Amino acid sequence: MPMIRECIVTTVGASGEPHLAPLGLIEHGDLWIIAPFRPSATLANLESFPFATASFTDDVRIFAGCVCGRKDWPLESVPGWPAPRLAEALSHAELEVVRAEADATRPRFFCQVKKIETHRPFLGFNRAQAAVIEAAILATRLHMLSREKIDREIAYLKIAVDKTAGPAERQAWDMLMAKINADDAGLDR
Ligand SMILES: Cc1cc2nc3c(=O)[nH]c(=O)nc-3n(C[C@H](O)[C@H](O)[C@H](O)COP(=O)(O)O)c2cc1C
């Protein structure tokens, strides 16, 4: 299996508005692949405008927020590049689609990495951040997974959150638990 980096991808819509989505970038030699499932705004945007910016951040509230419908995270324009980055990004990569592979379920956009820039220091791994990312992925797959599997995985991930979270990780976790519990109660359907 290839290495996958979880990040926030910014693409640009037909009327120039930026769109944020948490996505995994799949390493493929020197290229990075963006693989959005249909239907998706990221997919539509890349089909009409083949540029994206990947923001790498340790602020996991942004992953949780995007998954829970909050996408108004501060952006900054990138000099000489059409897609903005997260203001909070530790670093960002400027991606240009050089090849697209059509697929009925999950097309793949092969991107050349034009530039990588660093903005802030990376201050080490944190288990609660990793747990929030896992829970955010679960929260996008509630319709595909059994309740038993979701409950089992959340119980395990919660151990790392309880032991190692700071306030931002706790806030992100609480956002995701509200979504997952609302789905369980049928409030999301
Ligand atoms: C960490 C993380 C990684 C994700 N990776 C992908 C991905 O590679 N492909 C995908 O289609 N959705 C992925 N998702 C789910 C998307 O973020 C979500 O479906 C989003 O709404 C994309 O659709 P949009 O472009 O319409 O916003 C991921 C979610 C998380 C939290």
The ligand as an SDF file (V2000), in Angstrom:
LIG
                    3D

 31 33  0  0  0  0  0  0  0  0999 V2000
   -8.6060   12.5760    7.2270 C   0  0  0  0  0  0  0  0  0  0  0  0
   -9.6130   12.4520    6.1190 C   0  0  0  0  0  0  0  0  0  0  0  0
   -9.2180   11.9570    4.8810 C   0  0  0  0  0  0  0  0  0  0  0  0
  -10.1480   11.8550    3.8270 C   0  0  0  0  0  0  0  0  0  0  0  0
   -9.7290   11.3970    2.6050 N   0  0  0  0  0  0  0  0  0  0  0  0
  -10.6190   11.3400    1.5850 C   0  0  0  0  0  0  0  0  0  0  0  0
  -10.2000   10.9300    0.2880 C   0  0  0  0  0  0  0  0  0  0  0  0
   -9.0220   10.6310    0.0420 O   0  0  0  0  0  0  0  0  0  0  0  0
  -11.1420   10.8980   -0.6970 N   0  0  0  0  0  0  0  0  0  0  0  0
  -12.4530   11.2720   -0.4620 C   0  0  0  0  0  0  0  0  0  0  0  0
  -13.2720   11.2510   -1.3810 O   0  0  0  0  0  0  0  0  0  0  0  0
  -12.8660   11.6460    0.7580 N   0  0  0  0  0  0  0  0  0  0  0  0
  -11.9940   11.6980    1.7690 C   0  0  0  0  0  0  0  0  0  0  0  0
  -12.4100   12.1090    3.0030 N   0  0  0  0  0  0  0  0  0  0  0  0
  -13.8220   12.5290    3.1620 C   0  0  0  0  0  0  0  0  0  0  0  0
  -13.9900   13.9250    2.5670 C   0  0  0  0  0  0  0  0  0  0  0  0
  -13.3150   14.9120    3.2960 O   0  0  0  0  0  0  0  0  0  0  0  0
  -15.4490   14.3050    2.4970 C   0  0  0  0  0  0  0  0  0  0  0  0
  -16.1760   13.3200    1.8450 O   0  0  0  0  0  0  0  0  0  0  0  0
  -15.6020   15.6420    1.8030 C   0  0  0  0  0  0  0  0  0  0  0  0
  -16.9060   16.0340    1.9480 O   0  0  0  0  0  0  0  0  0  0  0  0
  -15.1960   15.6430    0.3420 C   0  0  0  0  0  0  0  0  0  0  0  0
  -16.2280   16.0950   -0.4550 O   0  0  0  0  0  0  0  0  0  0  0  0
  -16.2560   17.6010   -1.0440 P   0  0  0  0  0  0  0  0  0  0  0  0
  -15.0840   17.7500   -1.9530 O   0  0  0  0  0  0  0  0  0  0  0  0
  -17.5860   17.6500   -1.7310 O   0  0  0  0  0  0  0  0  0  0  0  0
  -16.1930   18.5210    0.1460 O   0  0  0  0  0  0  0  0  0  0  0  0
  -11.5080   12.2170    4.0530 C   0  0  0  0  0  0  0  0  0  0  0  0
  -11.8940   12.6890    5.3160 C   0  0  0  0  0  0  0  0  0  0  0  0
  -10.9720   12.7960    6.3410 C   0  0  0  0  0  0  0  0  0  0  0  0
  -11.4270   13.3130    7.6770 C   0  0  0  0  0  0  0  0  0  0  0  0
  1  2  1  0
  2  3  1  0
  2 30  2  0
  3  4  2  0
  4  5  1  0
  4 28  1  0
  5  6  2  0
  6  7  1  0
  6 13  1  0
  7  8  2  0
  7  9  1  0
  9 10  1  0
 10 11  2  0
 10 12  1  0
 12 13  2  0
 13 14  1  0
 14 15  1  0
 14 28  1  0
 15 16  1  0
 16 17  1  0
 16 18  1  0
 18 19  1  0
 18 20  1  0
 20 21  1  0
 20 22  1  0
 22 23  1  0
 23 24  1  0
 24 25  2  0
 24 26  1  0
 24 27  1  0
 28 29  2  0
 29 30  1  0
 30 31  1  0
M  END
$$$$
